[in-house]
Amino acid sequence: MFTNGTHVSLRSCASTTDVTSRLALAFAAGAVFGAAVMYLCDPLGGRRRRALVRDQIVHARHEMDDFGNDARGRAQDLRPGHSCRSSWHLER
């Protein structure tokens, strides 16, 4: 209650559509998480799926490492006062 005696309803602070959309989002996120756990923990095909996900993650890490090494090499080539290796210009 405010000092002038008026009341504030909860609806004025947060609309029901906002609350409903948050609940729907939480339900959808829980459903997706549950489906992913069931998919990966399946006793028949889960081992193969987990291995596939692990291999994809390892491959992505290697790709990021290669990208970082290429970027670092190019940045070193572009430093002032250093001779430029022209090999990377021919590779791309």
Secondary structure, DSSP 8 states (H G I E B T S, - for coil): --TTS----HHHHS-HHHHHHHHHHHHHHHHHHHHHHHHHT-TTTHHHHHHHHHHHHHHHHHHHHHHHHHHHHHHHHTSTTS----HHHHH-
